[in-house]
Amino acid sequence: MRLRTVARLGMVLSVVLFCTAVGFYGFTKLSLTDKSRDINLFSLVPADCIGVLESDNINYFLNEFPQLNYSEELSNFQFPGLFNYVLASLNEYTTNNAHGLSSKMSRMVVSFHSPGTPRDQVVYFRMGADDKETLGNMLLERAPGNFLPKKEKYRGKSIAVYPLGNDDFLAVYSEAGFYVVSYQKKLIEKVIDAREEEKALSNDPVFTKTMQKKKTHNFLTLYGRTPSMPFLQDNSDCWSEFDFHMNSDVVYLTGDTFMPDSCGCMNLISEKLKNIPDIREDNLIISADKDSIAGYMEEAYERNSRTLFNECVANLSHDAAFMLVADMNKVSRNPERFEPYLPAFLLENAPLFHSFILSTQLSVVNDRLSHIMVLTYKD
């Protein structure tokens, strides 16, 4: 096994500063009727969604991911359903027609809704002058036979329904500056309700905290209506962000958990951290005790046993309130054991990450709850 210099993980601080400095170009409310300005896609997302995926340049990730050392192993990592169908179809269509997604269209949002099946998704695009035609042509190309979309009305808005080749349908709602698609017409109707009644995610006081940070270009962020680590709290009103950053050997997920101002959650979190068991096993460390964390890191550094696991431990921060370092092969064999400590989307895909070491830390600074999860490839 080739060992990377995990000085690379010493770059984590820089990556954290890069990723946690990320936000959405100022969360001012954009006028939905001002066609000269870009629409705020979150002003279309129903406020009761359970999660959101956002990117300012999904084209960048489609092009860059195949170049990574672990791309083949993670080729099946996915948020299944409409998200993958739309991206795969668009990528194929725009490639065959000798152009990629436009800069506006490459900015997209995906919302996930209860009960959380692959069908419970809505995809939102910002649209440039020619993008509506591109999407419409792609959908018509995939519709069986010579079919024109069926038009239905809801609250005075037009919803186009396209048949797919598998006896399924795709519902589409578009106006100047945006394009919204879903497998379910009722979810499109919820989008229209959110827009008409100003009950969108952009009006959620906790979610708007995640939007107050600035993001650099080429970002991919997952927001979940959950704490970053489930043992922390049982509050569905909180939102956690996971900014994805990837290089040839490492996947970083960083961000903060945001909570209602009046919930008094930080004291509760501090108490729960005291109850975390201190575990040291082969290829596994779990601890929320600062002395133990320091001891494990010092031991890993002094042993210098040249294992990737020890390098990952030795390069973590002494200031963390919680740490978990685990061989993902161990996690994939018993995911239930790690449910209190890892977000669901990571556990659900644990077998795909069996070739990685996971290093997780949680920090509490000035009532700010920050997390970083580093997946280091064992090539």
C-alpha positions in Angstrom: 0.0 0.0 0.0 1.4 3.4 -1.0 1.3 5.9 1.9 0.7 9.5 1.2 2.4 12.0 3.2 -0.4 12.8 5.6 1.1 16.2 5.8 -1.6 16.4 3.1 -4.0 16.2 6.0 -2.1 19.0 7.5 -3.7 21.0 4.7 -7.0 20.3 6.3 -7.0 23.6 8.1 -6.6 25.4 4.8 -9.4 23.2 3.3 -11.6 23.9 6.3 -11.1 27.7 5.9 -11.8 27.2 2.2 -14.9 25.1 2.7 -16.4 26.7 5.7 -16.0 30.1 4.2 -18.4 28.9 1.5 -22.0 30.3 1.3 -24.2 31.4 -1.5 -23.1 34.8 -2.9 -25.0 36.8 -0.3 -28.4 35.7 0.8 -30.4 38.8 -0.2 -33.9 38.2 -1.5 -33.9 38.4 -5.2 -37.0 39.7 -7.0 -38.8 36.9 -8.8 -40.1 39.3 -11.3 -36.9 41.2 -12.1 -35.7 39.3 -15.1 -32.4 41.2 -15.2 -31.3 39.5 -12.0 -30.6 35.8 -11.2 -33.4 34.1 -9.3 -32.7 32.8 -5.8 -33.6 29.1 -6.3 -34.2 28.6 -2.6 -37.2 30.9 -3.0 -38.8 28.0 -4.9 -37.9 25.2 -2.6 -40.8 24.1 -0.2 -39.8 24.8 3.4 -40.8 21.3 4.6 -38.1 19.5 2.5 -35.7 17.2 4.4 -32.6 18.1 2.5 -31.1 20.1 -0.3 -28.1 19.7 -2.6 -26.6 22.8 -4.2 -23.9 23.5 -6.8 -22.9 26.6 -8.6 -21.1 24.5 -11.3 -22.3 20.9 -11.6 -20.6 20.7 -14.9 -17.2 21.1 -13.1 -17.9 18.0 -11.0 -19.2 16.0 -13.9 -15.9 16.7 -15.7 -13.5 16.4 -12.8 -14.7 13.4 -10.9 -13.5 10.8 -13.5 -10.0 12.1 -13.1 -9.8 11.1 -9.4 -7.9 8.0 -8.3 -11.0 6.6 -6.6 -13.5 7.6 -9.2 -14.1 4.0 -10.5 -14.7 2.7 -6.9 -17.2 5.5 -6.2 -18.9 5.5 -9.5 -22.0 4.1 -7.9 -22.1 6.7 -5.1 -25.3 8.6 -5.7 -28.3 10.4 -4.5 -30.6 8.0 -6.5 -33.6 8.9 -8.5 -34.4 12.1 -10.5 -31.1 13.8 -9.7 -29.1 11.1 -11.5 -31.6 10.7 -14.3 -31.6 14.4 -15.1 -27.8 14.8 -14.8 -27.0 11.7 -16.8 -29.5 12.7 -19.6 -28.3 16.3 -19.8 -24.6 15.3 -19.7 -25.2 12.8 -22.6 -27.4 15.2 -24.6 -25.1 18.2 -24.3 -22.0 16.1 -25.0 -23.6 14.6 -28.1 -24.6 18.1 -29.2 -21.0 19.5 -28.8 -21.6 21.8 -25.9 -21.8 21.6 -22.1 -24.3 23.1 -19.7 -24.3 26.9 -19.8 -22.9 28.7 -16.8 -26.4 29.6 -15.6 -27.8 26.1 -16.1 -24.8 24.5 -14.4 -26.0 26.2 -11.2 -28.6 23.9 -9.7 -30.4 22.8 -6.6 -32.0 19.5 -5.7 -34.6 19.2 -2.9 -35.4 15.9 -1.1 -38.8 15.3 0.4 -40.6 12.9 2.8 -40.7 10.0 2.8 -37.3 10.1 1.1 -37.6 7.6 -1.7 -35.7 8.2 -4.9 -38.9 9.6 -6.4 -39.3 12.3 -3.8 -37.0 14.9 -5.4 -37.2 18.1 -7.3 -34.4 19.6 -9.5 -34.2 23.3 -10.0 -32.1 25.1 -12.7 -31.3 28.7 -13.3 -31.9 29.3 -17.0 -30.0 31.3 -19.6 -31.5 32.5 -22.9 -31.1 29.2 -24.7 -31.3 26.8 -21.8 -35.0 26.2 -21.8 -34.8 25.0 -25.4 -31.9 22.7 -24.4 -33.9 21.0 -21.6 -37.0 20.8 -23.7 -35.2 19.2 -26.6 -33.5 16.7 -24.3 -36.9 15.7 -22.7 -38.6 15.4 -26.1 -35.7 13.3 -27.4 -36.3 10.8 -24.6 -40.1 10.8 -24.9 -41.5 7.8 -26.7 -42.9 8.5 -30.2 -43.8 11.9 -31.5 -45.2 13.3 -28.3 -46.0 16.9 -27.3 -46.0 17.5 -23.6 -49.4 17.6 -21.9 -50.1 21.0 -20.3 -52.0 21.3 -17.0 -52.9 24.4 -15.0 -52.3 24.9 -11.2 -53.0 28.2 -9.6 -52.7 29.9 -13.0 -49.3 28.3 -13.7 -48.6 25.9 -16.5 -47.2 22.4 -15.7 -45.9 20.4 -18.6 -46.0 16.6 -18.3 -43.6 14.5 -20.4 -43.8 10.7 -20.7 -40.6 8.7 -20.2 -39.8 5.4 -21.9 -40.4 3.4 -18.7 -44.1 4.2 -18.3 -43.2 7.0 -16.0 -43.7 10.8 -16.3 -41.7 14.0 -15.7 -43.5 17.1 -14.6 -42.0 20.5 -15.5 -42.7 24.0 -14.3 -40.7 26.9 -15.8 -40.8 30.7 -16.0 -38.3 33.4 -16.9 -35.0 32.5 -15.3 -35.7 29.0 -13.9 -36.8 25.5 -14.7 -38.1 22.9 -12.2 -38.6 19.2 -12.8 -39.9 16.3 -10.7 -41.3 12.8 -11.2 -44.3 13.9 -9.1 -46.7 16.6 -10.2 -47.8 17.1 -6.6 -44.2 18.2 -5.7 -44.3 20.7 -8.6 -47.5 22.0 -7.1 -45.8 22.4 -3.7 -43.1 24.4 -5.5 -45.8 26.7 -6.9 -47.4 27.0 -3.5 -44.1 27.9 -1.9 -43.5 30.6 -4.4 -47.0 32.0 -4.3 -47.4 32.0 -0.5 -43.8 32.9 0.3 -43.4 29.7 2.3 -40.1 28.7 0.7 -36.9 27.6 2.3 -35.5 31.1 1.8 -37.9 32.1 4.6 -36.7 29.5 7.1 -34.9 31.4 9.9 -32.5 28.6 10.6 -31.7 27.6 7.0 -30.9 31.3 6.2 -28.0 31.1 8.7 -26.3 28.6 6.3 -26.6 31.1 3.5 -24.9 34.0 5.4 -21.4 32.7 4.5 -19.7 33.3 1.2 -18.8 30.5 -1.2 -16.0 30.3 -3.7 -16.6 29.0 -7.2 -17.1 25.3 -8.0 -18.8 24.2 -4.8 -21.1 21.2 -4.0 -22.9 21.4 -0.7 -25.5 19.0 0.9 -27.8 20.5 3.5 -29.7 18.2 5.8 -32.4 18.8 8.3 -30.4 16.9 10.9 -27.4 17.4 13.2 -24.1 16.5 11.6 -23.7 13.7 14.1 -27.0 12.2 15.2 -26.1 11.6 18.9 -25.9 15.4 19.3 -29.6 16.2 19.4 -33.1 15.2 18.4 -34.0 18.6 16.9 -35.5 18.5 13.4 -35.4 22.3 13.3 -31.6 22.3 12.9 -29.7 22.3 9.5 -26.3 20.9 8.8 -24.1 21.7 5.8 -21.6 19.3 4.2 -19.3 21.1 1.7 -17.7 18.5 -0.6 -14.1 19.1 -1.7 -12.1 16.4 -3.5 -8.6 15.8 -4.7 -6.9 12.8 -6.1 -6.7 10.8 -2.8 -9.0 12.6 -0.3 -12.7 13.5 0.0 -13.4 16.3 2.5 -16.9 17.1 4.0 -16.9 20.2 6.1 -19.4 22.7 7.6 -21.4 23.7 10.5 -24.7 22.7 12.2 -27.1 25.6 12.7 -29.8 25.6 15.3 -32.7 27.8 16.5 -31.5 30.7 18.6 -33.9 29.8 21.4 -33.3 26.1 21.7 -30.5 26.1 24.3 -28.9 23.3 22.3 -25.2 24.0 23.1 -25.6 23.1 26.8 -27.4 19.9 25.8 -24.6 19.0 23.3 -21.9 19.5 25.9 -23.7 17.1 28.3 -24.1 14.5 25.5 -20.4 14.7 24.6 -19.6 13.6 28.2 -21.5 10.4 27.7 -19.6 9.3 24.5 -17.8 6.0 25.2 -14.0 6.0 24.9 -13.2 3.2 22.4 -9.8 2.0 21.1 -9.8 -1.0 18.9 -8.0 -2.2 15.9 -8.5 0.4 13.1 -11.1 2.3 15.3 -10.9 5.2 17.8 -14.0 7.0 19.2 -13.5 9.6 21.9 -15.0 12.8 23.3 -12.4 13.2 26.1 -9.8 15.8 25.4 -7.1 14.0 27.3 -7.8 10.7 25.5 -7.8 12.5 22.2 -4.4 14.0 22.9 -3.1 10.7 24.1 -4.3 8.8 21.0 -2.7 11.4 18.7 0.6 11.4 20.6 0.7 7.6 20.6 0.0 7.4 16.9 2.7 10.0 16.2 5.3 8.3 18.4 4.7 4.8 17.2 5.4 6.0 13.6 4.3 2.6 12.5 3.9 3.8 8.9 0.2 2.8 8.7 -2.2 5.1 7.0 -4.6 4.7 10.0 -1.9 6.0 12.4 -1.1 8.9 10.1 -4.7 9.9 10.0 -4.9 9.9 13.8 -1.7 11.8 14.3 -2.7 14.6 12.0 -6.0 15.5 13.7 -6.5 18.6 15.8 -5.9 18.6 19.6 -8.7 21.1 20.0 -11.5 18.8 18.8 -14.4 18.0 21.2 -15.0 14.6 19.5 -13.0 12.4 17.2 -13.8 9.2 15.3 -11.1 7.5 13.1 -12.2 4.2 11.4 -11.4 2.0 8.6 -14.5 2.2 6.4 -14.3 -1.5 5.8 -15.0 -2.0 9.5 -17.9 0.5 9.3 -19.4 -1.2 6.3 -19.5 -4.6 8.1 -21.5 -3.1 11.0 -23.1 0.2 10.1 -25.7 0.0 12.9 -22.9 0.5 15.4 -21.9 3.8 13.9 -25.4 5.3 13.5 -25.0 7.8 16.4 -21.8 9.2 14.9 -22.2 9.4 11.1 -24.8 11.0 8.8 -27.2 8.6 7.1 -26.1 9.3 3.5 -22.5 8.2 4.5 -23.7 5.0 6.2 -26.0 4.1 3.4 -23.1 4.1 1.0 -20.5 2.7 3.5 -19.7 -0.4 1.4 -18.6 1.8 -1.5 -16.1 3.6 0.8 -14.5 0.4 2.0 -11.2 1.5 0.5 -11.0 4.6 2.7 -10.0 5.7 6.2 -12.5 8.0 7.8 -11.3 10.8 10.1 -14.1 12.8 11.8 -13.8 15.7 14.2 -16.3 18.0 15.9 -15.4 21.4 17.4 -17.5 23.7 19.6 -16.2 27.3 19.5 -18.2 30.3 20.6 -21.5 28.5 20.3 -20.6 27.4 16.8 -20.7 23.7 16.1 -18.3 22.7 13.2 -17.5 19.3 11.7 -15.0 17.9 9.3 -15.0 14.4 7.8 -12.0 13.3 5.8 -12.1 10.2 3.7 -8.5 9.2 2.7 -8.1 6.6 -0.1 -6.1 3.4 0.7 -4.8 2.8 -2.8 
